[in-house]
C-alpha cells in the first residue's frame, strides 16, 4: 500500500472525528447555488435525489429539500448522519460507503459533491457503473472533481486529506460509455470556490 492509498483510506475516519467542527466550518453559505440550480432545473417536481457523501445534510440537502424533493443520503460517517437525521428526520439516511452501498432503486438525480473526489482513481472509474445502475432515462448526475488527472493532499484540521481526479477526457469517456451526455462542465469555477463541476444526464 503506497502512502497515497493509505491516505485515501483515512478519509472516513477523518470526517468521523471532525464531523461537528467540519459542519460548523462549512456553515450555511451555499456557494454551489448556481450549479445546484442548474441541476434542479432538469429534475421533475418531487424528484427522488441520491446524495452520495451527504454529510450532515447542511447546507446542500437542506436546499434540495426546500424545493420539495425527496432525499436519500449516503455517508460513511455515522457522526455526520446523526446530524442529518436530527435536522431532517423524514428523509432516508444510509450509513454506507458509496463504493459498496446496495441501492435497489433508481433516482431522478444523483449528486456526489465534495465526496467523489476523495476516491482513488480506480474507485472513481468503478463508480460510473453504479451511477448507471441507479439511473433511468433523463436521470441527472452532478459531481465535483479535480481539473486534471492526479492526486492532491489537502489539510483538514491538521490531518492530510486525500483528493484524486481523472483527466477531463477520461471523465467524458466514462460518462459516454455509461450512457450519459455532458450538459455542462467547468474547471476551477471561481464563482464556486474553485470547484471543477460536471453536470450530465442519462440518455
Secondary structure as UniProt FT lines:
FT   HELIX           3..9
FT   HELIX           11..17
FT   HELIX           19..26
FT   TURN            31..32
FT   HELIX           33..41
FT   TURN            45..46
FT   STRAND          48..52
FT   TURN            55..56
FT   TURN            58..59
FT   HELIX           60..66
FT   TURN            67..68
FT   STRAND          70..75
FT   HELIX           78..87
FT   TURN            89..90
FT   STRAND          92..95
FT   TURN            98..100
FT   STRAND          107..112
FT   HELIX           116..118
FT   HELIX           121..133
FT   STRAND          135..145
FT   STRAND          150..156
FT   TURN            157..158
FT   STRAND          159..165
FT   HELIX           168..177
FT   TURN            178..179
FT   STRAND          180..189
FT   HELIX           190..192
FT   TURN            193..194
FT   STRAND          195..202
//
